[in-house]
Amino acid sequence: MLRIKPTLLAVAVLASAQASASDDDLRINGFMSVGVGMLSTDDIAVSGFDTDANFSTDTVIALQISKQINETTSATTQLVSRGTESYDTNAAWAYVSYAINSDTDVRVGRLRTPFFYYSDFLEVGYAYNWVRPPEEVYRLDAFASVNGIDVTHRFSMGSTDGSVQTYFGRFNGPYTESGATYEFELKNFGGVVLNLNRGNFGTRLSYHRADVYADLDATGTRALDGLLAAATSFGRGDDFDIAGQTSQFLEAAGTWDNGDYAVVAEYTALRQESESILDDNAFLITGAKRFGTTTVHATYTTQRDLTEGDALQKALKTNAQVHEQTYILGARYDYDTGTAFKFEVQYQDEKTIQGVDGKSGMLYSAAIDLVF
């Protein structure tokens, strides 16, 4: 099927790790993906791939260690090594959880930022059919973890099950765009997520916001430095400065899954107070059909930067605008317990790249995903 509901995935992962669970409630489990991808042409840019076989971009391994301290308190850490980061090991999760009651939990520490439908399992390739989530929608990788606190409350209304998650925290770290790296800090970083499930149908709505700070320098050589310098020369530097400006991110997803057929649609919108970072809209729709242990799927995604504003704002933004769309056709074969082989073909159509006409080409990918 197209998706594994988060609760079902958690059960599957934990069940596979029972052999490593000891009497003192220490649990160790994990996941791994080994992937390869290759572009048909160097004219396009997709996830760091080129025309040579790349075995690093889609390769990741993680261990999750959980300890039940007492009836209400537990500690969890997830250590992840990614091929894109030379297999350096980092803590994606590191938090303490307290159960207020059977329906409400509080977590404090390093948490996964709940931007997207698949955020909790974003790197668990076994949880979805793609080799990787489409980057047009599943962007914001640099801000995937937040240091802070969240509260999740689960509820039922008749035949509808739901949850509400709120979080608040802070982020400090690098952000890379067009080959240039910036140091970003997100203050007053928080949001709310609503999940509803009724029978075969599911809905997810979320809202996120932060006050953004970055090390822009009008005398620097990076792209955003140059944009700030150009705006300053026209007396509009304040409009293009990032310091203290608010960023907002909205997301909505709808799902339908009857076990044989499934559909997921997800929409996101990024809105900025600063003119240095473009607003954008992104959307995906994907469908799948399961034939026993084999699933075939097809996906359409699109992302487009907006160039709204006065004449000067539009002129500067147009030079940085990106508009692209992607078509994905793939298959997944679950050949044994906790293991899946995937193959997919992706057609990338770069309508506009930094204000000029883009190119198009193919990305061929394959991966083996495991949970253990």
C-alpha positions as CSV (number, residue, x, y, z in Angstrom):
1,M,0.0,0.0,0.0
2,L,1.1,3.6,-0.4
3,R,1.5,4.4,3.2
4,I,1.9,2.8,6.5
5,K,0.0,4.6,9.2
6,P,2.4,6.0,11.8
7,T,0.9,3.8,14.6
8,L,1.3,0.7,12.5
9,L,4.8,1.6,11.5
10,A,5.8,2.1,15.1
11,V,4.3,-1.3,16.0
12,A,6.2,-3.0,13.2
13,V,9.5,-1.4,14.1
14,L,9.2,-2.1,17.8
15,A,8.0,-5.7,17.2
16,S,11.0,-6.4,15.0
17,A,13.2,-5.2,17.9
18,Q,11.7,-7.4,20.6
19,A,14.6,-9.7,20.6
20,S,16.9,-6.9,21.7
21,A,14.6,-5.6,24.4
22,S,15.7,-6.6,27.9
23,D,13.8,-7.0,31.1
24,D,14.6,-3.4,32.2
25,D,12.7,-2.0,29.2
26,L,15.7,-0.9,27.2
27,R,14.8,-1.1,23.5
28,I,17.1,-0.8,20.5
29,N,15.8,-0.8,17.0
30,G,16.7,0.9,13.8
31,F,16.4,1.3,10.0
32,M,18.7,1.4,7.0
33,S,18.4,2.4,3.4
34,V,21.0,1.7,0.7
35,G,20.3,3.5,-2.6
36,V,21.8,4.4,-5.9
37,G,20.8,7.0,-8.4
38,M,22.0,8.4,-11.7
39,L,20.9,11.3,-14.0
40,S,20.4,11.0,-17.7
41,T,22.0,14.5,-18.2
42,D,24.0,17.0,-16.2
43,D,21.7,19.8,-17.4
44,I,19.4,19.3,-14.4
45,A,20.0,19.3,-10.7
46,V,18.2,16.7,-8.5
47,S,19.2,15.9,-4.9
48,G,22.9,16.2,-5.7
49,F,23.0,13.4,-8.4
50,D,24.9,13.5,-11.6
51,T,25.4,11.2,-14.6
52,D,27.6,8.8,-12.6
53,A,26.1,6.3,-10.2
54,N,25.8,7.9,-6.8
55,F,25.6,5.4,-3.8
56,S,25.7,8.1,-1.0
57,T,22.8,10.4,-1.4
58,D,20.0,7.9,-0.6
59,T,22.1,5.8,1.9
60,V,21.3,6.2,5.6
61,I,21.5,4.1,8.8
62,A,20.0,4.8,12.2
63,L,19.7,3.3,15.6
64,Q,17.0,4.3,18.0
65,I,17.5,3.6,21.7
66,S,14.7,4.0,24.2
67,K,14.6,3.4,28.0
68,Q,11.5,3.3,30.1
69,I,12.7,5.0,33.3
70,N,9.5,4.5,35.2
71,E,5.7,4.3,34.5
72,T,5.5,7.9,33.2
73,T,9.0,8.8,32.0
74,S,11.1,7.5,29.2
75,A,14.3,8.7,27.3
76,T,14.8,8.3,23.6
77,T,17.7,9.0,21.2
78,Q,18.0,8.4,17.5
79,L,21.5,8.4,16.0
80,V,21.7,8.8,12.3
81,S,24.5,8.4,9.8
82,R,23.9,9.8,6.3
83,G,25.8,9.3,3.1
84,T,25.3,13.0,2.3
85,E,27.2,13.9,5.4
86,S,30.2,11.5,4.9
87,Y,28.5,9.1,7.4
88,D,29.1,11.3,10.4
89,T,26.7,10.4,13.2
90,N,24.3,12.9,14.5
91,A,21.4,12.9,17.0
92,A,18.2,13.5,15.1
93,W,16.2,12.8,18.3
94,A,17.3,13.1,21.9
95,Y,14.4,13.7,24.2
96,V,12.7,12.9,27.5
97,S,9.0,12.0,27.4
98,Y,6.5,12.3,30.2
99,A,3.1,10.8,30.0
100,I,0.6,13.1,31.7
101,N,-2.1,10.5,31.2
102,S,-2.9,7.8,28.7
103,D,-3.8,10.4,26.1
104,T,-1.3,13.2,26.6
105,D,2.5,13.2,26.3
106,V,5.1,15.9,26.8
107,R,8.5,15.6,25.2
108,V,11.5,17.9,25.9
109,G,14.8,17.9,24.0
110,R,15.8,17.5,20.4
111,L,12.7,16.7,18.3
112,R,11.8,16.1,14.6
113,T,10.1,19.3,13.3
114,P,6.6,18.2,12.2
115,F,6.5,20.0,8.9
116,F,5.1,17.2,6.7
117,Y,2.8,14.2,6.6
118,Y,5.9,11.9,6.7
119,S,8.0,14.0,9.1
120,D,8.1,11.5,11.9
121,F,9.5,8.9,9.5
122,L,11.1,11.1,6.9
123,E,14.3,9.0,6.7
124,V,12.6,5.6,7.3
125,G,12.5,4.6,3.6
126,Y,10.5,1.5,4.6
127,A,7.5,3.8,5.6
128,Y,6.7,4.9,2.0
129,N,6.9,3.7,-1.5
130,W,9.3,6.3,-3.0
131,V,13.1,5.9,-2.9
132,R,13.0,9.4,-1.3
133,P,10.1,11.8,-0.7
134,P,9.7,14.3,-3.5
135,E,12.0,17.3,-2.8
136,E,9.6,19.8,-4.3
137,V,7.3,19.4,-1.3
138,Y,9.7,17.7,1.2
139,R,12.2,20.5,1.4
140,L,13.4,22.4,4.5
141,D,15.8,19.5,5.3
142,A,18.1,22.0,7.1
143,F,15.4,22.7,9.7
144,A,14.3,19.1,10.2
145,S,15.1,19.1,14.0
146,V,14.2,21.6,16.7
147,N,15.4,21.9,20.2
148,G,12.4,22.5,22.4
149,I,9.3,21.0,23.8
150,D,6.1,19.5,22.4
151,V,2.8,18.3,23.7
152,T,0.6,15.7,22.0
153,H,-2.9,14.9,22.9
154,R,-4.9,12.0,21.4
155,F,-8.6,11.9,21.3
156,S,-11.7,10.1,19.8
157,M,-15.0,11.5,18.5
158,G,-17.2,8.6,17.6
159,S,-15.5,6.8,14.8
160,T,-13.0,9.5,14.2
161,D,-9.5,9.3,15.9
162,G,-7.3,12.3,16.1
163,S,-4.4,14.1,17.7
164,V,-3.2,17.6,18.3
165,Q,0.5,18.4,18.6
166,T,1.9,21.7,19.6
167,Y,5.6,22.5,19.8
168,F,7.9,25.4,20.7
169,G,11.7,25.7,20.4
170,R,14.8,27.1,18.8
171,F,17.1,26.2,15.9
172,N,20.7,27.1,15.2
173,G,22.6,25.7,12.2
174,P,23.8,26.1,8.6
175,Y,21.6,26.4,5.6
176,T,22.9,25.8,2.1
177,E,21.3,27.3,-1.0
178,S,22.8,27.3,-4.5
179,G,26.2,26.1,-3.2
180,A,26.4,28.9,-0.6
181,T,26.2,28.3,3.2
182,Y,24.5,30.6,5.6
183,E,24.2,30.5,9.4
184,F,20.5,30.6,10.4
185,E,18.9,31.0,13.7
186,L,15.1,30.5,14.2
187,K,13.7,32.0,17.4
188,N,10.2,31.7,18.8
189,F,10.0,28.6,16.5
190,G,6.7,26.7,17.0
191,G,3.6,25.3,15.5
192,V,0.5,23.1,15.8
193,V,-0.5,19.9,13.9
194,L,-3.9,18.4,13.7
195,N,-4.4,14.8,12.6
196,L,-7.8,13.2,11.9
197,N,-8.5,9.6,10.8
198,R,-11.9,8.1,10.0
199,G,-12.0,4.7,8.3
200,N,-9.9,4.8,5.1
201,F,-9.7,8.6,5.2
202,G,-7.1,10.8,6.9
203,T,-6.5,14.5,7.1
204,R,-3.5,16.5,8.4
205,L,-3.3,20.2,8.9
206,S,-0.3,22.1,10.3
207,Y,1.0,25.7,10.8
208,H,4.5,26.7,11.7
209,R,6.2,30.0,12.3
210,A,9.6,31.5,13.4
211,D,11.5,34.7,13.7
212,V,14.4,34.3,11.3
213,Y,18.0,35.6,11.7
214,A,20.9,35.0,9.3
215,D,24.5,36.1,8.7
216,L,23.8,38.2,5.6
217,D,26.5,40.7,4.6
218,A,25.9,43.2,1.9
219,T,29.6,43.2,1.1
220,G,29.7,39.4,0.8
221,T,29.8,37.3,-2.3
222,R,27.0,34.8,-1.7
223,A,23.7,35.0,-3.6
224,L,21.6,36.4,-0.7
225,D,24.5,38.9,0.1
226,G,24.3,40.1,-3.4
227,L,20.5,40.4,-3.3
228,L,20.8,42.5,-0.1
229,A,23.5,44.7,-1.7
230,A,21.4,45.3,-4.8
231,A,18.4,46.2,-2.7
232,T,20.5,48.5,-0.5
233,S,21.8,50.3,-3.5
234,F,18.1,51.2,-4.3
235,G,17.4,52.3,-0.8
236,R,15.4,49.2,0.0
237,G,17.8,47.2,2.2
238,D,15.4,47.0,5.1
239,D,12.9,45.1,2.9
240,F,15.5,42.5,2.0
241,D,17.2,42.1,5.4
242,I,16.3,38.9,7.2
243,A,17.1,39.7,10.8
244,G,14.0,39.3,13.0
245,Q,11.6,38.8,10.1
246,T,8.8,36.2,10.4
247,S,8.6,33.1,8.3
248,Q,5.4,31.0,8.1
249,F,4.9,27.5,6.8
250,L,1.5,25.9,6.1
251,E,0.7,22.3,5.2
252,A,-2.4,20.3,4.4
253,A,-2.6,16.6,3.5
254,G,-5.5,14.3,2.7
255,T,-5.2,10.5,2.4
256,W,-7.3,7.5,1.4
257,D,-6.2,3.9,1.8
258,N,-8.3,0.8,1.6
259,G,-5.3,-1.7,1.7
260,D,-5.3,-2.3,-2.1
261,Y,-5.5,1.2,-3.5
262,A,-4.2,4.4,-1.9
263,V,-4.0,8.1,-2.6
264,V,-2.1,10.9,-0.8
265,A,-2.3,14.6,-1.7
266,E,-0.2,17.2,0.1
267,Y,0.1,21.0,-0.2
268,T,2.6,23.3,1.4
269,A,3.1,27.1,1.3
270,L,6.1,29.1,2.6
271,R,5.5,32.8,3.4
272,Q,8.2,35.3,4.4
273,E,8.2,38.8,5.7
274,S,11.7,39.4,4.3
275,E,11.9,39.8,0.5
276,S,15.3,38.0,0.4
277,I,13.6,34.6,0.6
278,L,10.9,33.9,-1.9
279,D,7.4,32.8,-1.0
280,D,6.5,29.5,-2.7
281,N,3.7,27.0,-3.2
282,A,4.2,23.2,-3.6
283,F,1.9,20.3,-4.2
284,L,2.0,16.5,-4.7
285,I,-0.5,13.8,-5.5
286,T,0.4,10.2,-5.5
287,G,-1.5,7.0,-6.1
288,A,-0.6,3.3,-5.6
289,K,-2.0,-0.2,-6.3
290,R,-0.9,-3.2,-4.3
291,F,-0.5,-6.6,-5.9
292,G,0.4,-9.0,-3.1
293,T,4.0,-8.1,-2.1
294,T,4.4,-5.7,-5.0
295,T,3.2,-2.1,-5.1
296,V,3.3,0.2,-8.1
297,H,2.9,3.9,-7.7
298,A,2.8,7.1,-9.7
299,T,3.3,10.7,-8.5
300,Y,3.1,14.3,-9.7
301,T,4.8,17.1,-7.8
302,T,5.3,20.8,-8.5
303,Q,6.9,23.7,-6.7
304,R,6.9,27.4,-7.8
305,D,8.4,30.5,-6.3
306,L,6.2,33.6,-6.1
307,T,7.3,37.0,-7.4
308,E,4.7,39.3,-5.9
309,G,5.5,42.9,-4.9
310,D,6.2,46.2,-6.5
311,A,8.3,46.7,-9.6
312,L,11.7,46.5,-7.9
313,Q,10.7,43.5,-5.8
314,K,9.4,41.6,-8.8
315,A,12.6,42.4,-10.8
316,L,14.9,41.1,-8.1
317,K,12.8,38.1,-7.3
318,T,12.4,37.1,-10.9
319,N,16.1,36.6,-11.2
320,A,16.0,34.0,-8.4
321,Q,12.7,32.3,-9.2
322,V,12.4,28.5,-9.5
323,H,9.5,26.6,-11.0
324,E,9.7,22.9,-11.5
325,Q,7.6,19.8,-11.8
326,T,8.3,16.1,-11.5
327,Y,6.7,12.9,-12.6
328,I,7.6,9.7,-10.8
329,L,6.8,6.1,-11.7
330,G,8.0,3.3,-9.5
331,A,7.6,-0.1,-7.9
332,R,8.2,-1.6,-4.5
333,Y,8.7,-5.3,-3.7
334,D,8.5,-6.4,-0.1
335,Y,10.5,-9.6,-0.5
336,D,10.7,-10.5,3.2
337,T,9.9,-9.2,6.7
338,G,11.0,-5.7,7.3
339,T,12.7,-5.4,3.9
340,A,11.7,-3.8,0.6
341,F,13.4,-3.3,-2.8
342,K,12.4,-0.2,-4.8
343,F,13.0,1.1,-8.3
344,E,11.7,4.3,-9.8
345,V,12.1,6.6,-12.8
346,Q,11.7,10.3,-12.3
347,Y,11.2,12.9,-15.1
348,Q,12.4,16.3,-13.9
349,D,11.0,19.3,-15.8
350,E,12.8,22.5,-14.7
351,K,10.4,25.1,-16.1
352,T,12.4,28.1,-14.6
353,I,15.7,28.1,-12.8
354,Q,16.9,31.4,-11.3
355,G,14.8,33.3,-13.7
356,V,15.7,31.6,-16.9
357,D,14.3,28.6,-18.8
358,G,15.4,25.3,-17.3
359,K,16.1,21.9,-18.8
360,S,14.6,18.5,-18.4
361,G,15.9,15.0,-17.8
362,M,15.5,11.7,-16.1
363,L,16.7,10.4,-12.7
364,Y,16.9,6.6,-12.3
365,S,16.9,5.3,-8.7
366,A,16.9,2.0,-6.8
367,A,17.1,1.3,-3.1
368,I,16.8,-1.4,-0.4
369,D,15.0,-0.4,2.8
370,L,15.2,-2.2,6.1
371,V,13.7,-1.9,9.6
372,F,15.1,-4.0,12.4
